[in-house]
Amino acid sequence: MDSLRERISSFVVPDSYTKWDTHGHRQYTVRSIYFDSLNLSCYAEKHEGVMLRKKFRIRGYNDQTSKSQVVMEIKRKIQARQKKYRSRVLFSDIDKVLKYGDLDRYVIANGTSDDPVADASRFMYHVNKNQFIPTCLVVYEREAYFGKLDKGVRITFDKNIRSRLYPKIDSLYNEKDMKLLFRNHFILEIKYFRNEMPVWARSVVQEFRLRCDALSKYTIGIDANREKVLTTY
């Protein structure tokens, strides 16, 4: 990772949300609880290669504080295209939101959505309609960068990826009994919002012989704990 990080350093700047760690790298921690049906329909859609599919998750960042906010998110994928519906609430309120609704009271206005209450309502509709439950907690550290000249380019290194099955909502920041998914690997993602990947990014891909895979941390987290899934039902 060090040589790859050094190679891109001339073309990127760190995400402003990252903070220095003890190893001299800038990163933040991502925490996601994925929702699925009892028969793991979302998991099955990914494995079966369904072109139009959705993921439902509650996501938080770093460590818990009295002001911690979480995101209720639907990630919709249509082939290579993605769209997200996102709304924020205080972590201290999320359990009440899921149990009782009252979105107008708890949803926080923010700049990531034109109508965060509508996005939260969409999330709640699908969760209730499909009887989704918290199925897998996935946590990892993320280094994130934006292109210096290509502002639409975002590069992330996701590392130390770990998971736990069937978490409670209030355990988003609890890492007890987490299972490490990769011991010597990380996931690199290059996102670009124009038609073509920048020349420098293509050069990096070729130089390091990077392989393009459609990876899902949620399905990998399920697979890593498959024995527990089989014994649950």
Sequence and secondary structure as in RCSB ss.txt:
>XXXX:A:sequence
MDSLRERISSFVVPDSYTKWDTHGHRQYTVRSIYFDSLNLSCYAEKHEGVMLRKKFRIRGYNDQTSKSQVVMEIK
RKIQARQKKYRSRVLFSDIDKVLKYGDLDRYVIANGTSDDPVADASRFMYHVNKNQFIPTCLVVYEREAYFGKLD
KGVRITFDKNIRSRLYPKIDSLYNEKDMKLLFRNHFILEIKYFRNEMPVWARSVVQEFRLRCDALSKYTIGIDAN
REKVLTTY
>XXXX:A:secstr
 HHHHHHHTTTEEE TT EE TTS EEEEEEEEEEE TT HHHHHHHTT SEEEEEEEEEESS  TT EEEEEEE
EEETTEEEEEEEEEEGGGHHHHHHH  HHHH B  TT S HHHHHHHHHHHHHHTT EEEEEEEEEEEEEEESS 
TTEEEEEEEEEEEEES  GGGTT  TT EES SS  EEEEEESSSS  HHHHHHHHHTT       HHHHHHHHT
HHHHHHH 
